Amino acid sequence: GVGMGMTAPVSITAFPAEDGSLQQKVKVSLWIPNQFQANPPCPSDESIKIEEKQGMTVYSTQFGGYAKEVDYVNYAAKLKSALGSEAEYRKDFYFCNGYDPPMKPYGRRNEVWFVKE
């Protein structure tokens, strides 16, 4: 019953298949605003979970426009290529992040994050 407004980024945890495409399993994460961090409201829907994320270091790339799945897959491939074989990061998932509301037509910001091991 408590409205928290929209937060940024909206993060989608993507699980890549062997061919680089995304599996149908995804997890969408919304950040809880600062004023609710110490005591977040309890979700009324059982499918919504409150999860505490530990600090992490990420490798990131940024791009604009209205991001689609194919864009995230392509930029993940570019980031993987740019990092080469020396960088150690989680290969079983990555984050697809969007920072803008749907009605913002220009100057959109999207990112792909690989979590450093």
Secondary structure, 3 states (H helix, E strand, C coil): CCCCCCCCCEEEEEEECCCCCEEEEEEEEECCCHHHCCCCCCCCCCCCCCCCCCCCCEEEEEECCCCCHHHHHHHHHHHHHHHCCCCCECCCCEEEEECCCCCCCCCCCEEEEEEEC
